[in-house]
């Protein structure tokens, strides 16, 4: 597609790629160390198609069934391009079966019932040939203990991580966090890095860190993020419901 929206997305995407490359370089990290997950929630399948045309292959969604419908709408293009989708929003246990059909990973796992539901669903999807690899899981950590924003507190992390690691159909990929609204991002990212250091002693292979969004991705990269979730800076602030 070559239209005004494609041009807009190309400009925004280019600016974010430049920011990310500069942050990676400033942190002394290797190019390719940090994945850019483009958050396309609320935006139409046409925008995902445009972004695929611009070279993007990793996308984040946060609502089901919106995600399923969107992926189905451009299924042939998704398959041909190798595009993948991660679930970054809260998952209701009753929707675990559907999410397990399309998600590469779930970034928001923070309770034992959800782990059980995802494990059953991913195992069923593997058996049915609906997916070829275990479902990746990032355990969401709460940095300030606010229950409204999701995540497990540090003290509860070992038990939940062990449950994920021992569940058939799942692969423990690492940790995810959203920086609290209060305080400086540097403070919270440093706290997350401290928690992660202890986590990696027990699970060295689960070295993924999903942290950083449009406003704080540079700080996140400095403190070890391997995946930044960027929506507004690329997609714009107002959802476009039909294009």
C-alpha positions in Angstrom: 0.0 0.0 0.0 1.3 3.5 -0.9 -1.0 6.1 0.6 -0.9 8.8 3.2 -1.2 6.4 6.1 1.7 4.2 4.8 3.8 7.3 4.5 2.9 8.4 8.1 3.7 4.9 9.5 7.0 4.8 7.6 8.1 8.1 9.0 7.1 7.2 12.6 8.6 3.7 12.3 11.9 5.1 11.0 12.1 7.6 13.9 11.6 4.8 16.4 14.1 2.5 14.7 16.6 5.4 14.9 15.9 5.9 18.6 16.2 2.3 19.4 19.5 1.9 17.4 20.9 5.0 19.3 19.8 3.6 22.6 21.4 0.2 21.9 24.6 1.9 20.8 24.7 4.1 23.9 24.2 1.1 26.1 27.2 -0.7 24.5 25.0 -3.5 23.3 25.0 -5.3 19.9 22.7 -4.4 17.1 19.8 -6.8 17.2 19.9 -7.3 20.9 16.6 -5.6 21.4 13.4 -6.6 19.6 10.9 -3.9 18.6 7.4 -5.1 19.2 5.0 -2.8 17.5 1.8 -2.5 19.5 -1.2 -2.5 17.1 -4.1 -2.8 19.5 -7.2 -0.8 18.5 -5.7 -0.3 15.0 -7.0 -2.1 11.9 -5.6 -5.1 10.1 -4.7 -2.7 7.2 -2.2 -1.0 9.4 -0.5 -4.3 10.3 -0.4 -5.0 6.6 1.3 -1.7 5.9 3.8 -2.4 8.7 4.6 -5.8 7.2 5.3 -4.1 3.9 7.7 -1.7 5.8 9.6 -4.7 7.1 8.1 -5.2 10.5 7.5 -8.8 11.7 6.8 -8.6 15.4 3.6 -7.2 16.7 1.8 -6.9 20.1 -1.9 -7.2 20.7 -3.7 -6.8 24.0 -7.4 -7.7 23.4 -9.1 -10.9 22.4 -11.1 -11.4 20.1 -9.8 -8.3 18.4 -6.5 -9.9 17.8 -7.9 -13.1 16.4 -10.1 -11.2 14.0 -7.3 -9.0 12.8 -4.9 -11.9 12.2 -7.6 -13.9 10.3 -8.3 -10.9 8.1 -4.7 -10.9 6.7 -3.9 -14.5 7.4 -2.3 -15.2 4.0 0.0 -12.2 4.4 0.9 -13.1 7.9 1.8 -16.6 6.9 3.8 -15.5 3.8 5.8 -12.9 5.8 6.4 -14.9 8.9 4.9 -12.2 11.1 4.3 -13.1 14.7 2.0 -11.7 17.4 2.5 -11.6 21.1 -0.2 -11.1 23.7 0.8 -8.2 26.0 -2.5 -7.4 27.7 -4.4 -9.1 30.5 -5.6 -12.6 29.6 -8.9 -13.9 31.0 -8.6 -17.6 31.7 -11.6 -18.3 29.6 -9.8 -16.9 26.6 -6.6 -18.8 27.1 -7.5 -21.4 24.5 -8.0 -18.9 21.7 -4.9 -16.9 22.7 -2.8 -20.1 22.6 -3.7 -20.6 18.9 -2.2 -17.3 17.7 0.3 -15.9 20.3 4.0 -16.5 20.0 4.3 -15.4 23.7 2.2 -14.0 26.5 3.8 -11.1 28.3 1.3 -10.6 31.1 1.3 -13.9 33.2 0.8 -13.1 36.8 -1.4 -15.8 38.5 -1.3 -19.5 38.9 -4.8 -20.1 37.4 -3.7 -18.4 34.2 -0.6 -20.6 34.0 -2.7 -23.7 34.3 -5.1 -22.5 31.6 -2.4 -21.5 29.2 -0.5 -24.8 29.7 -3.6 -26.8 29.0 -4.5 -24.6 26.0 -1.0 -24.6 24.5 -0.7 -28.4 24.9 -4.0 -28.8 23.1 -2.9 -26.5 20.4 0.3 -28.4 19.9 -1.5 -31.7 19.7 -4.0 -30.3 17.2 -1.3 -28.9 15.0 -2.4 -25.3 15.7 1.0 -24.3 16.8 4.5 -25.8 16.3 6.3 -24.5 19.4 5.6 -24.1 23.1 3.9 -20.9 24.1 6.4 -18.4 25.4 5.7 -16.9 28.8 6.9 -13.7 30.4 6.1 -13.5 34.1 4.8 -9.9 34.8 6.5 -8.4 37.8 4.8 -5.6 39.8 7.4 -3.0 40.8 5.2 -1.1 43.2 2.7 -3.6 44.3 -0.3 -1.8 42.7 -2.9 -4.6 42.0 -4.6 -2.5 39.4 -1.7 -2.7 37.0 -1.1 -6.4 37.3 2.0 -8.4 38.0 3.3 -10.5 40.9 5.4 -8.9 43.7 9.0 -10.0 44.0 8.4 -12.4 46.9 5.8 -14.4 44.8 7.9 -14.5 41.7 9.9 -17.8 42.4 6.7 -19.9 42.9 5.0 -18.6 39.7 8.2 -18.9 37.7 8.7 -22.5 38.8 5.1 -23.3 37.9 5.7 -22.0 34.4 9.0 -23.7 34.0 7.4 -27.1 35.0 4.3 -26.8 32.8 4.1 -28.8 29.6 3.3 -26.7 26.6 4.9 -23.5 28.0 8.4 -22.0 27.7 9.6 -19.6 30.4 11.1 -16.7 28.4 11.7 -14.1 31.1 10.2 -11.2 32.9 7.9 -8.3 31.9 7.2 -5.1 33.7 5.4 -1.8 33.3 7.0 1.2 35.0 4.8 2.8 37.6 3.3 6.2 36.9 5.0 7.7 39.9 8.7 8.1 40.3 11.5 8.2 37.8 11.8 5.5 35.1 15.5 5.1 36.0 14.6 4.1 39.6 12.1 1.5 38.5 14.3 0.1 35.7 17.1 -0.3 38.2 14.8 -2.1 40.5 13.7 -4.4 37.7 17.3 -5.1 36.8 18.0 -6.1 40.4 15.0 -8.5 40.4 16.1 -9.9 37.1 19.6 -10.6 38.3 18.3 -12.9 41.0 15.8 -14.5 38.6 18.6 -15.3 36.1 20.6 -17.1 38.7 17.7 -19.7 38.8 16.7 -19.5 35.2 19.7 -18.4 33.1 18.0 -19.6 29.9 15.0 -17.3 30.5 16.9 -14.2 29.7 14.1 -12.2 28.0 13.1 -8.8 29.5 10.0 -7.2 28.1 10.3 -3.6 29.3 10.1 -0.1 27.8 7.5 1.7 25.8 7.2 4.8 23.7 8.3 7.2 26.5 11.0 5.2 28.3 12.5 2.7 25.9 16.0 4.3 26.1 16.1 3.8 29.8 14.8 0.3 29.4 17.5 -0.6 26.9 20.1 0.9 29.3 18.9 -1.5 32.0 18.8 -4.6 29.9 15.5 -4.8 28.1 15.4 -7.3 25.2 12.0 -6.3 23.9 10.5 -2.8 23.8 6.7 -2.5 23.3 6.0 0.6 21.2 2.6 1.7 20.2 1.9 5.4 20.3 5.2 6.6 18.8 4.6 4.4 15.7 0.8 4.2 15.4 -0.2 7.6 16.6 -2.3 8.5 19.7 -5.7 8.2 18.2 -6.9 4.7 17.0 -8.0 4.5 13.5 -10.9 2.1 13.4 -11.3 1.6 9.7 -8.7 1.9 7.0 
